[in-house]
Amino acid sequence: MNESDTNLDPSTIARLHDAADKMEIIDLSSNYMRGLDRLDGELERTVFWDDAYCSYGTYEGGPNEFVDFCQNALKSHLANHHFLGQINIELNGEEAFGEVYYQAFHRTKDANLNQRDVFISGRYVDRYEKRNNVWKIAYRSELVDWVRDDPAADTWFANSPMILGARKPDDPLYDREKMRKRS
């Protein structure tokens, strides 16, 4: 269907285009987090333009090395869980600016091999560009608002029948055939 085939006024059509653009941008953050949690560097890399700049304090530079940095830092963790909060996107033609709230859980081990629960909360401050009708991150910086580091506190899982998350390819997310199972 063409826009001219609808009975929608131009301002409604523009708002629908803006909503679609914002959803595509929000998907970038969702895929970024999934790439971190599942240790899926290929997925994480898809959210950045090749000339993007990543500013994290602990890393400053391009996306290829940044993804390697992230994946190597997280692979020693026992588990990771990133959670998105409010996402504010300001569109400006083929460029957009965003503030993305996050919380990140990391199960780690200290020097004595004791398990630790590290929680980091903050915001990504982003600039996105739309090129050839595709949105990707052109600039991302991570701002840390608070951190909490505690002894691991979920011994309940030791004897639990719950299905636990894993990393790619072992996470149930990647078993599409199992998801087609019926009763």
C-alpha positions, 0 to 999 in steps of 0.5 A, spaced: 500 500 500 502 506 498 501 512 502 497 515 497 492 509 497 490 511 505 485 516 508 491 518 513 493 525 513 500 527 512 501 528 520 499 521 521 503 518 516 509 522 519 508 520 526 507 512 524 514 513 520 517 516 526 514 510 531 517 505 526 524 509 526 524 509 534 522 501 534 528 500 529 532 504 534 530 500 540 531 494 537 538 496 536 539 496 544 535 489 545 540 486 540 546 489 543 544 486 550 542 479 547 549 479 544 552 481 551 548 476 555 548 470 550 556 471 548 554 472 541 559 477 538 556 477 531 549 479 534 552 485 538 556 487 532 550 488 527 548 494 531 554 499 530 556 502 523 563 500 521 565 507 523 562 508 530 565 510 536 564 507 543 566 511 549 566 507 555 572 509 559 575 502 559 575 502 552 575 508 547 575 506 539 571 502 534 566 497 534 570 491 532 575 492 537 569 494 542 565 487 541 572 483 542 573 487 548 566 486 551 566 478 549 572 477 552 571 481 558 564 477 559 566 470 557 570 469 564 563 471 568 558 465 570 552 469 568 550 475 565 543 479 565 542 486 562 535 489 563 533 495 559 529 501 562 526 507 559 529 509 552 528 516 550 529 517 542 529 524 539 529 523 532 532 529 527 531 527 520 536 521 518 540 522 525 537 521 532 539 521 539 538 517 545 538 515 552 537 508 554 537 506 561 540 499 563 541 494 569 546 489 568 547 483 573 554 479 572 555 473 576 563 473 577 568 470 582 573 473 586 580 472 587 579 467 592 574 463 587 568 466 591 562 467 587 560 475 587 553 478 584 555 485 581 550 489 579 551 495 575 546 501 573 547 506 568 545 509 561 547 509 554 548 516 551 547 514 543 547 517 537 544 513 531 544 514 523 540 512 518 543 510 512 540 507 506 534 506 510 537 502 516 538 505 523 545 503 527 549 506 532 554 511 530 556 513 537 555 510 544 557 512 551 556 508 557 555 512 563 555 508 570 550 511 575 551 506 581 554 499 582 553 494 587 558 488 589 555 482 594 556 475 595 552 470 591 545 469 594 541 464 590 543 457 592 536 456 591 538 454 584 543 448 586 537 444 587 532 447 582 528 444 576 528 450 573 531 451 566 537 456 566 539 460 561 546 459 558 550 462 552 550 461 545 549 456 542 546 452 548 541 457 551 534 455 549 533 461 545 537 458 539 533 451 539 527 453 535 525 446 534 524 445 541 520 451 541 515 448 536 513 442 541 506 441 542 502 438 548 
